[in-house]
C-alpha cells in the first residue's frame, strides 16, 4: 500500500502506535491537511490522518486539498 488516508475520525489511542511505527520506518505521517499529528491533548479525538511514502506526500496532500 502506498498510502493510508483515514478521514472518519478516531481517538488518539487508535493511531498512536501505528503512526509511531510508520514514522520510525521513515513514512510521512500527518493530518490530511498536512499539519502535524498532535497527541496528549485535552480532546483525544483525531479527525483524520495520512500515512504514506514521503515522496508521495505532496501529491496526495494536493489531491486531498480540494476535498477539505
mmCIF file as Biopython writes it, N, C-alpha, C and O atoms, coordinates in Angstrom:
data_model
#
loop_
_atom_site.group_PDB
_atom_site.id
_atom_site.type_symbol
_atom_site.label_atom_id
_atom_site.label_alt_id
_atom_site.label_comp_id
_atom_site.label_asym_id
_atom_site.label_entity_id
_atom_site.label_seq_id
_atom_site.pdbx_PDB_ins_code
_atom_site.Cartn_x
_atom_site.Cartn_y
_atom_site.Cartn_z
_atom_site.occupancy
_atom_site.B_iso_or_equiv
_atom_site.auth_seq_id
_atom_site.auth_asym_id
_atom_site.pdbx_PDB_model_num
ATOM 1   N N  . UNK A ? 1  ? 0.844   -1.177 0.000  1.0 0.0 1  A 1 
ATOM 2   C CA . UNK A ? 1  ? 0.000   0.000  0.000  1.0 0.0 1  A 1 
ATOM 3   C C  . UNK A ? 1  ? 0.890   1.240  0.000  1.0 0.0 1  A 1 
ATOM 4   O O  . UNK A ? 1  ? 1.847   1.328  0.768  1.0 0.0 1  A 1 
ATOM 5   N N  . UNK A ? 2  ? 0.568   2.182  -0.856 1.0 0.0 2  A 1 
ATOM 6   C CA . UNK A ? 2  ? 1.354   3.411  -0.941 1.0 0.0 2  A 1 
ATOM 7   C C  . UNK A ? 2  ? 0.889   4.477  0.037  1.0 0.0 2  A 1 
ATOM 8   O O  . UNK A ? 2  ? 1.680   5.316  0.468  1.0 0.0 2  A 1 
ATOM 9   N N  . UNK A ? 3  ? -0.404  4.446  0.392  1.0 0.0 3  A 1 
ATOM 10  C CA . UNK A ? 3  ? -0.930  5.475  1.285  1.0 0.0 3  A 1 
ATOM 11  C C  . UNK A ? 3  ? -2.116  4.940  2.061  1.0 0.0 3  A 1 
ATOM 12  O O  . UNK A ? 3  ? -2.847  4.063  1.600  1.0 0.0 3  A 1 
ATOM 13  N N  . UNK A ? 4  ? -2.287  5.490  3.245  1.0 0.0 4  A 1 
ATOM 14  C CA . UNK A ? 4  ? -3.463  5.217  4.067  1.0 0.0 4  A 1 
ATOM 15  C C  . UNK A ? 4  ? -4.037  6.564  4.460  1.0 0.0 4  A 1 
ATOM 16  O O  . UNK A ? 4  ? -3.356  7.377  5.084  1.0 0.0 4  A 1 
ATOM 17  N N  . UNK A ? 5  ? -5.285  6.801  4.099  1.0 0.0 5  A 1 
ATOM 18  C CA . UNK A ? 5  ? -5.989  8.036  4.448  1.0 0.0 5  A 1 
ATOM 19  C C  . UNK A ? 5  ? -7.190  7.648  5.288  1.0 0.0 5  A 1 
ATOM 20  O O  . UNK A ? 5  ? -7.995  6.810  4.884  1.0 0.0 5  A 1 
ATOM 21  N N  . UNK A ? 6  ? -7.307  8.256  6.455  1.0 0.0 6  A 1 
ATOM 22  C CA . UNK A ? 6  ? -8.454  8.000  7.327  1.0 0.0 6  A 1 
ATOM 23  C C  . UNK A ? 6  ? -9.075  9.347  7.661  1.0 0.0 6  A 1 
ATOM 24  O O  . UNK A ? 6  ? -8.459  10.173 8.334  1.0 0.0 6  A 1 
ATOM 25  N N  . UNK A ? 7  ? -10.289 9.565  7.191  1.0 0.0 7  A 1 
ATOM 26  C CA . UNK A ? 7  ? -10.942 10.854 7.417  1.0 0.0 7  A 1 
ATOM 27  C C  . UNK A ? 7  ? -12.220 10.715 8.226  1.0 0.0 7  A 1 
ATOM 28  O O  . UNK A ? 7  ? -13.014 11.653 8.292  1.0 0.0 7  A 1 
ATOM 29  N N  . UNK A ? 8  ? -12.428 9.565  8.839  1.0 0.0 8  A 1 
ATOM 30  C CA . UNK A ? 8  ? -13.659 9.333  9.584  1.0 0.0 8  A 1 
ATOM 31  C C  . UNK A ? 8  ? -13.577 9.637  11.057 1.0 0.0 8  A 1 
ATOM 32  O O  . UNK A ? 8  ? -14.558 9.450  11.777 1.0 0.0 8  A 1 
ATOM 33  N N  . UNK A ? 9  ? -12.440 10.099 11.526 1.0 0.0 9  A 1 
ATOM 34  C CA . UNK A ? 9  ? -12.273 10.393 12.943 1.0 0.0 9  A 1 
ATOM 35  C C  . UNK A ? 9  ? -11.942 9.138  13.734 1.0 0.0 9  A 1 
ATOM 36  O O  . UNK A ? 9  ? -12.379 8.037  13.400 1.0 0.0 9  A 1 
ATOM 37  N N  . UNK A ? 10 ? -11.171 9.327  14.773 1.0 0.0 10 A 1 
ATOM 38  C CA . UNK A ? 10 ? -10.808 8.254  15.690 1.0 0.0 10 A 1 
ATOM 39  C C  . UNK A ? 10 ? -10.191 8.900  16.914 1.0 0.0 10 A 1 
ATOM 40  O O  . UNK A ? 10 ? -9.999  10.115 16.962 1.0 0.0 10 A 1 
ATOM 41  N N  . UNK A ? 11 ? -9.887  8.083  17.894 1.0 0.0 11 A 1 
ATOM 42  C CA . UNK A ? 11 ? -9.228  8.593  19.089 1.0 0.0 11 A 1 
ATOM 43  C C  . UNK A ? 11 ? -7.726  8.384  18.971 1.0 0.0 11 A 1 
ATOM 44  O O  . UNK A ? 11 ? -7.269  7.494  18.254 1.0 0.0 11 A 1 
ATOM 45  N N  . UNK A ? 12 ? -6.962  9.210  19.681 1.0 0.0 12 A 1 
ATOM 46  C CA . UNK A ? 12 ? -5.512  9.157  19.534 1.0 0.0 12 A 1 
ATOM 47  C C  . UNK A ? 12 ? -4.941  7.785  19.861 1.0 0.0 12 A 1 
ATOM 48  O O  . UNK A ? 12 ? -3.929  7.396  19.278 1.0 0.0 12 A 1 
ATOM 49  N N  . UNK A ? 13 ? -5.548  7.047  20.765 1.0 0.0 13 A 1 
ATOM 50  C CA . UNK A ? 13 ? -5.029  5.717  21.105 1.0 0.0 13 A 1 
ATOM 51  C C  . UNK A ? 13 ? -5.236  4.723  19.971 1.0 0.0 13 A 1 
ATOM 52  O O  . UNK A ? 13 ? -4.595  3.672  19.953 1.0 0.0 13 A 1 
ATOM 53  N N  . UNK A ? 14 ? -6.120  5.033  19.025 1.0 0.0 14 A 1 
ATOM 54  C CA . UNK A ? 14 ? -6.323  4.158  17.867 1.0 0.0 14 A 1 
ATOM 55  C C  . UNK A ? 14 ? -5.182  4.275  16.856 1.0 0.0 14 A 1 
ATOM 56  O O  . UNK A ? 14 ? -4.918  3.337  16.104 1.0 0.0 14 A 1 
ATOM 57  N N  . UNK A ? 15 ? -4.512  5.414  16.838 1.0 0.0 15 A 1 
ATOM 58  C CA . UNK A ? 15 ? -3.479  5.623  15.822 1.0 0.0 15 A 1 
ATOM 59  C C  . UNK A ? 15 ? -2.079  5.827  16.382 1.0 0.0 15 A 1 
ATOM 60  O O  . UNK A ? 15 ? -1.117  5.799  15.615 1.0 0.0 15 A 1 
ATOM 61  N N  . UNK A ? 16 ? -1.926  6.029  17.673 1.0 0.0 16 A 1 
ATOM 62  C CA . UNK A ? 16 ? -0.611  6.371  18.229 1.0 0.0 16 A 1 
ATOM 63  C C  . UNK A ? 16 ? 0.451   5.323  17.901 1.0 0.0 16 A 1 
ATOM 64  O O  . UNK A ? 16 ? 1.523   5.674  17.409 1.0 0.0 16 A 1 
ATOM 65  N N  . UNK A ? 17 ? 0.181   4.066  18.159 1.0 0.0 17 A 1 
ATOM 66  C CA . UNK A ? 17 ? 1.187   3.023  17.901 1.0 0.0 17 A 1 
ATOM 67  C C  . UNK A ? 17 ? 1.445   2.840  16.410 1.0 0.0 17 A 1 
ATOM 68  O O  . UNK A ? 17 ? 2.607   2.822  16.004 1.0 0.0 17 A 1 
ATOM 69  N N  . UNK A ? 18 ? 0.397   2.702  15.563 1.0 0.0 18 A 1 
ATOM 70  C CA . UNK A ? 18 ? 0.680   2.552  14.132 1.0 0.0 18 A 1 
ATOM 71  C C  . UNK A ? 18 ? 1.416   3.755  13.536 1.0 0.0 18 A 1 
ATOM 72  O O  . UNK A ? 18 ? 2.288   3.581  12.684 1.0 0.0 18 A 1 
ATOM 73  N N  . UNK A ? 19 ? 1.081   4.956  13.966 1.0 0.0 19 A 1 
ATOM 74  C CA . UNK A ? 19 ? 1.761   6.149  13.458 1.0 0.0 19 A 1 
ATOM 75  C C  . UNK A ? 19 ? 3.218   6.162  13.917 1.0 0.0 19 A 1 
ATOM 76  O O  . UNK A ? 19 ? 4.100   6.544  13.148 1.0 0.0 19 A 1 
ATOM 77  N N  . UNK A ? 20 ? 3.482   5.751  15.152 1.0 0.0 20 A 1 
ATOM 78  C CA . UNK A ? 20 ? 4.864   5.692  15.638 1.0 0.0 20 A 1 
ATOM 79  C C  . UNK A ? 20 ? 5.687   4.694  14.832 1.0 0.0 20 A 1 
ATOM 80  O O  . UNK A ? 20 ? 6.836   4.969  14.488 1.0 0.0 20 A 1 
ATOM 81  N N  . UNK A ? 21 ? 5.107   3.541  14.531 1.0 0.0 21 A 1 
ATOM 82  C CA . UNK A ? 21 ? 5.812   2.533  13.730 1.0 0.0 21 A 1 
ATOM 83  C C  . UNK A ? 21 ? 6.062   3.065  12.320 1.0 0.0 21 A 1 
ATOM 84  O O  . UNK A ? 21 ? 7.156   2.908  11.778 1.0 0.0 21 A 1 
ATOM 85  N N  . UNK A ? 22 ? 5.044   3.695  11.730 1.0 0.0 22 A 1 
ATOM 86  C CA . UNK A ? 22 ? 5.187   4.239  10.378 1.0 0.0 22 A 1 
ATOM 87  C C  . UNK A ? 22 ? 6.264   5.322  10.339 1.0 0.0 22 A 1 
ATOM 88  O O  . UNK A ? 22 ? 7.100   5.336  9.436  1.0 0.0 22 A 1 
ATOM 89  N N  . UNK A ? 23 ? 6.246   6.221  11.312 1.0 0.0 23 A 1 
ATOM 90  C CA . UNK A ? 23 ? 7.248   7.293  11.358 1.0 0.0 23 A 1 
ATOM 91  C C  . UNK A ? 23 ? 8.651   6.717  11.556 1.0 0.0 23 A 1 
ATOM 92  O O  . UNK A ? 23 ? 9.608   7.191  10.942 1.0 0.0 23 A 1 
ATOM 93  N N  . UNK A ? 24 ? 8.777   5.702  12.405 1.0 0.0 24 A 1 
ATOM 94  C CA . UNK A ? 24 ? 10.083  5.077  12.626 1.0 0.0 24 A 1 
ATOM 95  C C  . UNK A ? 24 ? 10.593  4.388  11.364 1.0 0.0 24 A 1 
ATOM 96  O O  . UNK A ? 24 ? 11.800  4.253  11.167 1.0 0.0 24 A 1 
ATOM 97  N N  . UNK A ? 25 ? 9.668   3.955  10.513 1.0 0.0 25 A 1 
ATOM 98  C CA . UNK A ? 25 ? 10.045  3.316  9.248  1.0 0.0 25 A 1 
ATOM 99  C C  . UNK A ? 25 ? 10.329  4.337  8.152  1.0 0.0 25 A 1 
ATOM 100 O O  . UNK A ? 25 ? 10.650  3.965  7.023  1.0 0.0 25 A 1 
ATOM 101 N N  . UNK A ? 26 ? 10.211  5.629  8.483  1.0 0.0 26 A 1 
ATOM 102 C CA . UNK A ? 26 ? 10.527  6.676  7.515  1.0 0.0 26 A 1 
ATOM 103 C C  . UNK A ? 26 ? 9.358   7.140  6.680  1.0 0.0 26 A 1 
ATOM 104 O O  . UNK A ? 26 ? 9.549   7.863  5.701  1.0 0.0 26 A 1 
ATOM 105 N N  . UNK A ? 27 ? 8.145   6.740  7.045  1.0 0.0 27 A 1 
ATOM 106 C CA . UNK A ? 27 ? 6.975   7.168  6.286  1.0 0.0 27 A 1 
ATOM 107 C C  . UNK A ? 27 ? 6.514   8.553  6.728  1.0 0.0 27 A 1 
ATOM 108 O O  . UNK A ? 27 ? 6.811   8.999  7.836  1.0 0.0 27 A 1 
ATOM 109 N N  . UNK A ? 28 ? 5.794   9.213  5.851  1.0 0.0 28 A 1 
ATOM 110 C CA . UNK A ? 28 ? 5.181   10.510 6.161  1.0 0.0 28 A 1 
ATOM 111 C C  . UNK A ? 28 ? 3.935   10.251 6.996  1.0 0.0 28 A 1 
ATOM 112 O O  . UNK A ? 28 ? 3.145   9.365  6.674  1.0 0.0 28 A 1 
ATOM 113 N N  . UNK A ? 29 ? 3.756   11.016 8.063  1.0 0.0 29 A 1 
ATOM 114 C CA . UNK A ? 29 ? 2.537   10.948 8.875  1.0 0.0 29 A 1 
ATOM 115 C C  . UNK A ? 29 ? 2.078   12.367 9.152  1.0 0.0 29 A 1 
ATOM 116 O O  . UNK A ? 29 ? 2.876   13.213 9.558  1.0 0.0 29 A 1 
ATOM 117 N N  . UNK A ? 30 ? 0.797   12.634 8.934  1.0 0.0 30 A 1 
ATOM 118 C CA . UNK A ? 30 ? 0.252   13.967 9.183  1.0 0.0 30 A 1 
ATOM 119 C C  . UNK A ? 30 ? -1.264  13.891 9.199  1.0 0.0 30 A 1 
ATOM 120 O O  . UNK A ? 30 ? -1.853  12.832 8.985  1.0 0.0 30 A 1 
ATOM 121 N N  . UNK A ? 31 ? -1.886  15.039 9.457  1.0 0.0 31 A 1 
ATOM 122 C CA . UNK A ? 31 ? -3.315  15.190 9.218  1.0 0.0 31 A 1 
ATOM 123 C C  . UNK A ? 31 ? -3.496  15.301 7.709  1.0 0.0 31 A 1 
ATOM 124 O O  . UNK A ? 31 ? -2.517  15.504 6.991  1.0 0.0 31 A 1 
ATOM 125 N N  . UNK A ? 32 ? -4.726  15.172 7.211  1.0 0.0 32 A 1 
ATOM 126 C CA . UNK A ? 32 ? -4.944  15.216 5.764  1.0 0.0 32 A 1 
ATOM 127 C C  . UNK A ? 32 ? -4.751  16.615 5.179  1.0 0.0 32 A 1 
ATOM 128 O O  . UNK A ? 32 ? -4.712  16.773 3.958  1.0 0.0 32 A 1 
ATOM 129 N N  . UNK A ? 33 ? -4.632  17.623 6.028  1.0 0.0 33 A 1 
ATOM 130 C CA . UNK A ? 33 ? -4.306  18.966 5.529  1.0 0.0 33 A 1 
ATOM 131 C C  . UNK A ? 33 ? -2.799  19.234 5.584  1.0 0.0 33 A 1 
ATOM 132 O O  . UNK A ? 33 ? -2.348  20.332 5.259  1.0 0.0 33 A 1 
ATOM 133 N N  . UNK A ? 34 ? -2.021  18.222 5.997  1.0 0.0 34 A 1 
ATOM 134 C CA . UNK A ? 34 ? -0.573  18.351 6.063  1.0 0.0 34 A 1 
ATOM 135 C C  . UNK A ? 34 ? -0.040  18.798 7.413  1.0 0.0 34 A 1 
ATOM 136 O O  . UNK A ? 34 ? 1.170   18.778 7.637  1.0 0.0 34 A 1 
ATOM 137 N N  . UNK A ? 35 ? -0.921  19.198 8.313  1.0 0.0 35 A 1 
ATOM 138 C CA . UNK A ? 35 ? -0.459  19.629 9.634  1.0 0.0 35 A 1 
ATOM 139 C C  . UNK A ? 35 ? -0.037  18.413 10.463 1.0 0.0 35 A 1 
ATOM 140 O O  . UNK A ? 35 ? -0.492  17.297 10.211 1.0 0.0 35 A 1 
ATOM 141 N N  . UNK A ? 36 ? 0.830   18.631 11.449 1.0 0.0 36 A 1 
ATOM 142 C CA . UNK A ? 36 ? 1.328   17.501 12.236 1.0 0.0 36 A 1 
ATOM 143 C C  . UNK A ? 36 ? 0.229   16.865 13.084 1.0 0.0 36 A 1 
ATOM 144 O O  . UNK A ? 36 ? -0.726  17.523 13.497 1.0 0.0 36 A 1 
ATOM 145 N N  . UNK A ? 37 ? 0.392   15.585 13.326 1.0 0.0 37 A 1 
ATOM 146 C CA . UNK A ? 37 ? -0.479  14.892 14.271 1.0 0.0 37 A 1 
ATOM 147 C C  . UNK A ? 37 ? -0.018  15.266 15.674 1.0 0.0 37 A 1 
ATOM 148 O O  . UNK A ? 37 ? 1.170   15.169 15.983 1.0 0.0 37 A 1 
ATOM 149 N N  . UNK A ? 38 ? -0.944  15.690 16.522 1.0 0.0 38 A 1 
ATOM 150 C CA . UNK A ? 38 ? -0.605  16.108 17.877 1.0 0.0 38 A 1 
ATOM 151 C C  . UNK A ? 38 ? -1.359  15.209 18.850 1.0 0.0 38 A 1 
ATOM 152 O O  . UNK A ? 38 ? -2.576  15.051 18.761 1.0 0.0 38 A 1 
ATOM 153 N N  . UNK A ? 39 ? -0.616  14.631 19.772 1.0 0.0 39 A 1 
ATOM 154 C CA . UNK A ? 39 ? -1.195  13.727 20.763 1.0 0.0 39 A 1 
ATOM 155 C C  . UNK A ? 39 ? -1.131  14.359 22.153 1.0 0.0 39 A 1 
ATOM 156 O O  . UNK A ? 39 ? -0.479  15.384 22.353 1.0 0.0 39 A 1 
ATOM 157 N N  . UNK A ? 40 ? -1.814  13.734 23.104 1.0 0.0 40 A 1 
ATOM 158 C CA . UNK A ? 40 ? -1.853  14.177 24.509 1.0 0.0 40 A 1 
ATOM 159 C C  . UNK A ? 40 ? -2.483  15.553 24.659 1.0 0.0 40 A 1 
ATOM 160 O O  . UNK A ? 40 ? -1.977  16.410 25.384 1.0 0.0 40 A 1 
ATOM 161 N N  . UNK A ? 41 ? -3.589  15.747 23.965 1.0 0.0 41 A 1 
ATOM 162 C CA . UNK A ? 41 ? -4.346  16.986 24.084 1.0 0.0 41 A 1 
ATOM 163 C C  . UNK A ? 41 ? -5.553  16.724 24.981 1.0 0.0 41 A 1 
ATOM 164 O O  . UNK A ? 41 ? -5.902  15.567 25.217 1.0 0.0 41 A 1 
ATOM 165 N N  . UNK A ? 42 ? -6.196  17.776 25.484 1.0 0.0 42 A 1 
ATOM 166 C CA . UNK A ? 42 ? -7.388  17.573 26.319 1.0 0.0 42 A 1 
ATOM 167 C C  . UNK A ? 42 ? -8.491  16.794 25.594 1.0 0.0 42 A 1 
ATOM 168 O O  . UNK A ? 42 ? -9.171  15.969 26.204 1.0 0.0 42 A 1 
ATOM 169 N N  . UNK A ? 43 ? -8.667  17.055 24.297 1.0 0.0 43 A 1 
ATOM 170 C CA . UNK A ? 43 ? -9.636  16.299 23.498 1.0 0.0 43 A 1 
ATOM 171 C C  . UNK A ? 43 ? -8.858  15.236 22.725 1.0 0.0 43 A 1 
ATOM 172 O O  . UNK A ? 43 ? -8.086  15.578 21.829 1.0 0.0 43 A 1 
ATOM 173 N N  . UNK A ? 44 ? -9.043  13.959 23.049 1.0 0.0 44 A 1 
ATOM 174 C CA . UNK A ? 44 ? -8.231  12.906 22.429 1.0 0.0 44 A 1 
ATOM 175 C C  . UNK A ? 44 ? -8.677  12.502 21.028 1.0 0.0 44 A 1 
ATOM 176 O O  . UNK A ? 44 ? -8.113  11.574 20.450 1.0 0.0 44 A 1 
ATOM 177 N N  . UNK A ? 45 ? -9.667  13.175 20.477 1.0 0.0 45 A 1 
ATOM 178 C CA . UNK A ? 45 ? -10.162 12.795 19.154 1.0 0.0 45 A 1 
ATOM 179 C C  . UNK A ? 45 ? -9.272  13.382 18.054 1.0 0.0 45 A 1 
ATOM 180 O O  . UNK A ? 45 ? -8.946  14.569 18.070 1.0 0.0 45 A 1 
ATOM 181 N N  . UNK A ? 46 ? -8.888  12.533 17.104 1.0 0.0 46 A 1 
ATOM 182 C CA . UNK A ? 46 ? -8.157  12.962 15.908 1.0 0.0 46 A 1 
ATOM 183 C C  . UNK A ? 46 ? -9.111  12.850 14.729 1.0 0.0 46 A 1 
ATOM 184 O O  . UNK A ? 46 ? -9.612  11.760 14.453 1.0 0.0 46 A 1 
ATOM 185 N N  . UNK A ? 47 ? -9.373  13.935 14.034 1.0 0.0 47 A 1 
ATOM 186 C CA . UNK A ? 47 ? -10.357 13.881 12.954 1.0 0.0 47 A 1 
ATOM 187 C C  . UNK A ? 47 ? -9.895  13.114 11.720 1.0 0.0 47 A 1 
ATOM 188 O O  . UNK A ? 47 ? -10.727 12.580 10.986 1.0 0.0 47 A 1 
ATOM 189 N N  . UNK A ? 48 ? -8.590  13.048 11.474 1.0 0.0 48 A 1 
ATOM 190 C CA . UNK A ? 48 ? -8.119  12.417 10.241 1.0 0.0 48 A 1 
ATOM 191 C C  . UNK A ? 48 ? -6.625  12.168 10.330 1.0 0.0 48 A 1 
ATOM 192 O O  . UNK A ? 48 ? -5.945  12.691 11.213 1.0 0.0 48 A 1 
ATOM 193 N N  . UNK A ? 49 ? -6.121  11.359 9.400  1.0 0.0 49 A 1 
ATOM 194 C CA . UNK A ? 49 ? -4.681  11.158 9.316  1.0 0.0 49 A 1 
ATOM 195 C C  . UNK A ? 49 ? -4.299  10.636 7.946  1.0 0.0 49 A 1 
ATOM 196 O O  . UNK A ? 49 ? -5.107  10.043 7.232  1.0 0.0 49 A 1 
ATOM 197 N N  . UNK A ? 50 ? -3.050  10.873 7.604  1.0 0.0 50 A 1 
ATOM 198 C CA . UNK A ? 50 ? -2.458  10.396 6.357  1.0 0.0 50 A 1 
ATOM 199 C C  . UNK A ? 50 ? -1.133  9.734  6.692  1.0 0.0 50 A 1 
ATOM 200 O O  . UNK A ? 50 ? -0.306  10.306 7.403  1.0 0.0 50 A 1 
ATOM 201 N N  . UNK A ? 51 ? -0.935  8.530  6.181  1.0 0.0 51 A 1 
ATOM 202 C CA . UNK A ? 51 ? 0.348   7.832  6.264  1.0 0.0 51 A 1 
ATOM 203 C C  . UNK A ? 51 ? 0.697   7.417  4.843  1.0 0.0 51 A 1 
ATOM 204 O O  . UNK A ? 51 ? -0.101  6.767  4.169  1.0 0.0 51 A 1 
ATOM 205 N N  . UNK A ? 52 ? 1.892   7.793  4.385  1.0 0.0 52 A 1 
ATOM 206 C CA . UNK A ? 52 ? 2.280   7.446  3.019  1.0 0.0 52 A 1 
ATOM 207 C C  . UNK A ? 52 ? 3.795   7.483  2.865  1.0 0.0 52 A 1 
ATOM 208 O O  . UNK A ? 52 ? 4.520   7.927  3.756  1.0 0.0 52 A 1 
ATOM 209 N N  . UNK A ? 53 ? 4.248   7.010  1.723  1.0 0.0 53 A 1 
ATOM 210 C CA . UNK A ? 53 ? 5.667   7.146  1.398  1.0 0.0 53 A 1 
ATOM 211 C C  . UNK A ? 53 ? 5.983   8.638  1.286  1.0 0.0 53 A 1 
ATOM 212 O O  . UNK A ? 53 ? 5.183   9.387  0.726  1.0 0.0 53 A 1 
ATOM 213 N N  . UNK A ? 54 ? 7.114   9.081  1.797  1.0 0.0 54 A 1 
ATOM 214 C CA . UNK A ? 54 ? 7.416   10.516 1.815  1.0 0.0 54 A 1 
ATOM 215 C C  . UNK A ? 54 ? 7.399   11.172 0.442  1.0 0.0 54 A 1 
ATOM 216 O O  . UNK A ? 54 ? 7.005   12.332 0.315  1.0 0.0 54 A 1 
ATOM 217 N N  . UNK A ? 55 ? 7.819   10.448 -0.580 1.0 0.0 55 A 1 
ATOM 218 C CA . UNK A ? 55 ? 7.858   11.039 -1.920 1.0 0.0 55 A 1 
ATOM 219 C C  . UNK A ? 55 ? 6.463   11.251 -2.511 1.0 0.0 55 A 1 
ATOM 220 O O  . UNK A ? 55 ? 6.318   11.945 -3.517 1.0 0.0 55 A 1 
ATOM 221 N N  . UNK A ? 56 ? 5.446   10.666 -1.900 1.0 0.0 56 A 1 
ATOM 222 C CA . UNK A ? 56 ? 4.073   10.831 -2.382 1.0 0.0 56 A 1 
ATOM 223 C C  . UNK A ? 56 ? 3.287   11.877 -1.596 1.0 0.0 56 A 1 
ATOM 224 O O  . UNK A ? 56 ? 2.198   12.269 -2.014 1.0 0.0 56 A 1 
ATOM 225 N N  . UNK A ? 57 ? 3.817   12.327 -0.478 1.0 0.0 57 A 1 
ATOM 226 C CA . UNK A ? 57 ? 3.060   13.191 0.427  1.0 0.0 57 A 1 
ATOM 227 C C  . UNK A ? 57 ? 2.540   14.458 -0.252 1.0 0.0 57 A 1 
ATOM 228 O O  . UNK A ? 57 ? 1.355   14.769 -0.133 1.0 0.0 57 A 1 
ATOM 229 N N  . UNK A ? 58 ? 3.385   15.186 -0.951 1.0 0.0 58 A 1 
ATOM 230 C CA . UNK A ? 58 ? 2.943   16.439 -1.577 1.0 0.0 58 A 1 
ATOM 231 C C  . UNK A ? 58 ? 1.840   16.196 -2.599 1.0 0.0 58 A 1 
ATOM 232 O O  . UNK A ? 58 ? 0.879   16.962 -2.665 1.0 0.0 58 A 1 
ATOM 233 N N  . UNK A ? 59 ? 1.969   15.146 -3.389 1.0 0.0 59 A 1 
ATOM 234 C CA . UNK A ? 59 ? 0.962   14.835 -4.408 1.0 0.0 59 A 1 
ATOM 235 C C  . UNK A ? 59 ? -0.363  14.456 -3.764 1.0 0.0 59 A 1 
ATOM 236 O O  . UNK A ? 59 ? -1.421  14.912 -4.197 1.0 0.0 59 A 1 
ATOM 237 N N  . UNK A ? 60 ? -0.307  13.623 -2.734 1.0 0.0 60 A 1 
ATOM 238 C CA . UNK A ? 60 ? -1.535  13.193 -2.061 1.0 0.0 60 A 1 
ATOM 239 C C  . UNK A ? 60 ? -2.187  14.366 -1.351 1.0 0.0 60 A 1 
ATOM 240 O O  . UNK A ? 60 ? -3.402  14.542 -1.439 1.0 0.0 60 A 1 
ATOM 241 N N  . UNK A ? 61 ? -1.401  15.171 -0.648 1.0 0.0 61 A 1 
ATOM 242 C CA . UNK A ? 61 ? -1.959  16.333 0.043  1.0 0.0 61 A 1 
ATOM 243 C C  . UNK A ? 61 ? -2.591  17.310 -0.943 1.0 0.0 61 A 1 
ATOM 244 O O  . UNK A ? 61 ? -3.639  17.886 -0.650 1.0 0.0 61 A 1 
ATOM 245 N N  . UNK A ? 62 ? -1.976  17.503 -2.096 1.0 0.0 62 A 1 
ATOM 246 C CA . UNK A ? 62 ? -2.550  18.391 -3.116 1.0 0.0 62 A 1 
ATOM 247 C C  . UNK A ? 62 ? -3.864  17.830 -3.643 1.0 0.0 62 A 1 
ATOM 248 O O  . UNK A ? 62 ? -4.808  18.580 -3.888 1.0 0.0 62 A 1 
ATOM 249 N N  . UNK A ? 63 ? -3.927  16.516 -3.816 1.0 0.0 63 A 1 
ATOM 250 C CA . UNK A ? 63 ? -5.160  15.896 -4.304 1.0 0.0 63 A 1 
ATOM 251 C C  . UNK A ? 63 ? -6.269  15.967 -3.258 1.0 0.0 63 A 1 
ATOM 252 O O  . UNK A ? 63 ? -7.443  16.103 -3.606 1.0 0.0 63 A 1 
ATOM 253 N N  . UNK A ? 64 ? -5.905  15.876 -1.989 1.0 0.0 64 A 1 
ATOM 254 C CA . UNK A ? 64 ? -6.903  15.936 -0.922 1.0 0.0 64 A 1 
ATOM 255 C C  . UNK A ? 64 ? -7.383  17.360 -0.664 1.0 0.0 64 A 1 
ATOM 256 O O  . UNK A ? 64 ? -8.507  17.557 -0.201 1.0 0.0 64 A 1 
ATOM 257 N N  . UNK A ? 65 ? -6.552  18.349 -0.954 1.0 0.0 65 A 1 
ATOM 258 C CA . UNK A ? 65 ? -6.875  19.744 -0.665 1.0 0.0 65 A 1 
ATOM 259 C C  . UNK A ? 65 ? -8.260  20.189 -1.093 1.0 0.0 65 A 1 
ATOM 260 O O  . UNK A ? 65 ? -8.986  20.755 -0.276 1.0 0.0 65 A 1 
ATOM 261 N N  . UNK A ? 66 ? -8.662  19.959 -2.345 1.0 0.0 66 A 1 
ATOM 262 C CA . UNK A ? 66 ? -9.986  20.402 -2.777 1.0 0.0 66 A 1 
ATOM 263 C C  . UNK A ? 66 ? -11.138 19.685 -2.070 1.0 0.0 66 A 1 
ATOM 264 O O  . UNK A ? 66 ? -12.270 20.168 -2.093 1.0 0.0 66 A 1 
ATOM 265 N N  . UNK A ? 67 ? -10.864 18.554 -1.451 1.0 0.0 67 A 1 
ATOM 266 C CA . UNK A ? 67 ? -11.908 17.789 -0.770 1.0 0.0 67 A 1 
ATOM 267 C C  . UNK A ? 67 ? -12.144 18.257 0.655  1.0 0.0 67 A 1 
ATOM 268 O O  . UNK A ? 67 ? -13.126 17.869 1.287  1.0 0.0 67 A 1 
ATOM 269 N N  . UNK A ? 68 ? -11.242 19.092 1.160  1.0 0.0 68 A 1 
ATOM 270 C CA . UNK A ? 68 ? -11.348 19.515 2.563  1.0 0.0 68 A 1 
ATOM 271 C C  . UNK A ? 68 ? -12.321 20.645 2.747  1.0 0.0 68 A 1 
ATOM 272 O O  . UNK A ? 68 ? -12.521 21.112 3.868  1.0 0.0 68 A 1 
#
